[in-house]
Amino acid sequence: MVTLATQTLEHRIVRKVLTTEPPLVFTVEIRYHPEDNGYSAECFEMEAFAWGESYEEAVENLLDVMIGFAEVIVKDAELYPHLPEPLLHYGQFILGLGSEDKLRKVLGL
């Protein structure tokens, strides 16, 4: 969505991974904030948020945050198997990809 009147730039990507059980959905939104002269990037399902002065920096930071969250989610599930972790499938999938480049490709970034 581009609105020239208010100088808002938004890029929203929704990807569904059908090869997992259950299927996973990743919704990524990148927005330009003219008042802060920077970009926010968010993955709603992972509750991951990042910021950057450029579009690319915001994306890179989001990928780092998502991988970091995935590591914590999987580690916590190993340490505390009796506690439910609703994001475990996401964490396992992201870590299973093995690289930031593969995650970028899955997300369409």
C-alpha positions as CSV (number, residue, x, y, z in Angstrom):
1,M,0.0,0.0,0.0
2,V,1.4,3.4,-0.9
3,T,-0.4,6.6,0.2
4,L,1.3,9.7,-1.2
5,A,-0.7,12.2,0.8
6,T,0.7,11.1,4.1
7,Q,4.0,9.6,2.8
8,T,3.2,6.1,4.1
9,L,4.9,3.1,2.6
10,E,3.9,-0.3,3.6
11,H,4.9,-3.8,2.3
12,R,3.0,-6.8,3.6
13,I,3.8,-10.4,2.7
14,V,1.8,-13.4,3.8
15,R,3.4,-16.8,3.3
16,K,1.9,-20.2,4.1
17,V,4.2,-23.2,4.6
18,L,2.2,-26.4,3.8
19,T,5.0,-28.9,4.2
20,T,4.8,-28.7,8.0
21,E,2.3,-30.2,10.4
22,P,0.5,-28.0,11.3
23,P,0.9,-25.7,8.3
24,L,2.5,-22.4,9.3
25,V,1.6,-18.9,8.3
26,F,4.1,-16.0,8.3
27,T,2.8,-12.5,8.0
28,V,5.6,-9.9,7.6
29,E,4.9,-6.2,7.4
30,I,7.5,-3.5,6.7
31,R,6.6,0.1,7.1
32,Y,8.4,3.4,6.5
33,H,8.0,6.0,9.3
34,P,8.8,9.4,7.9
35,E,8.6,11.0,11.3
36,D,11.4,8.8,12.5
37,N,13.1,8.4,9.1
38,G,13.3,4.7,9.4
39,Y,11.6,1.3,8.8
40,S,9.8,-1.1,11.1
41,A,9.6,-4.8,10.3
42,E,7.3,-7.2,12.1
43,C,6.4,-10.9,11.9
44,F,3.0,-11.1,13.6
45,E,2.9,-14.9,14.3
46,M,6.4,-14.8,15.9
47,E,5.7,-11.6,17.8
48,A,9.0,-10.4,16.4
49,F,9.7,-6.7,15.8
50,A,12.8,-4.9,14.4
51,W,13.8,-1.4,13.3
52,G,16.3,-0.1,10.8
53,E,17.3,3.1,9.1
54,S,16.9,1.5,5.7
55,Y,14.4,-1.2,4.4
56,E,17.2,-3.7,4.1
57,E,18.5,-3.0,7.7
58,A,15.0,-3.5,9.1
59,V,14.7,-6.8,7.2
60,E,18.1,-8.0,8.3
61,N,17.3,-7.1,11.9
62,L,13.9,-8.9,11.7
63,L,15.6,-12.1,10.5
64,D,18.1,-11.9,13.3
65,V,15.3,-11.4,15.9
66,M,13.2,-14.3,14.4
67,I,16.2,-16.7,14.5
68,G,17.0,-15.6,18.1
69,F,13.4,-16.2,19.2
70,A,13.4,-19.6,17.5
71,E,16.5,-20.6,19.4
72,V,15.0,-19.5,22.7
73,I,11.6,-21.2,22.0
74,V,13.3,-24.5,21.1
75,K,15.7,-24.4,24.0
76,D,12.9,-23.6,26.5
77,A,10.8,-26.5,25.1
78,E,13.8,-28.8,25.8
79,L,14.3,-27.5,29.3
80,Y,10.6,-27.4,30.2
81,P,8.9,-30.1,28.2
82,H,5.8,-30.0,30.5
83,L,5.0,-26.4,29.6
84,P,3.0,-25.7,26.4
85,E,4.8,-23.6,23.8
86,P,2.4,-22.4,21.1
87,L,5.3,-21.2,18.9
88,L,7.4,-24.3,19.0
89,H,6.5,-25.4,15.5
90,Y,7.6,-22.0,14.2
91,G,10.9,-22.2,16.2
92,Q,11.6,-25.7,14.9
93,F,10.9,-24.8,11.4
94,I,13.1,-21.7,11.4
95,L,16.0,-23.5,13.0
96,G,15.5,-26.4,10.6
97,L,16.1,-24.1,7.7
98,G,19.6,-23.7,8.8
99,S,20.4,-20.2,7.5
100,E,19.2,-16.6,7.4
101,D,19.2,-16.8,3.6
102,K,16.8,-19.7,3.5
103,L,14.5,-17.9,6.0
104,R,14.6,-14.8,3.8
105,K,13.6,-16.9,0.8
106,V,10.7,-18.6,2.6
107,L,9.4,-15.2,3.7
108,G,9.8,-13.7,0.2
109,L,12.2,-11.0,1.4
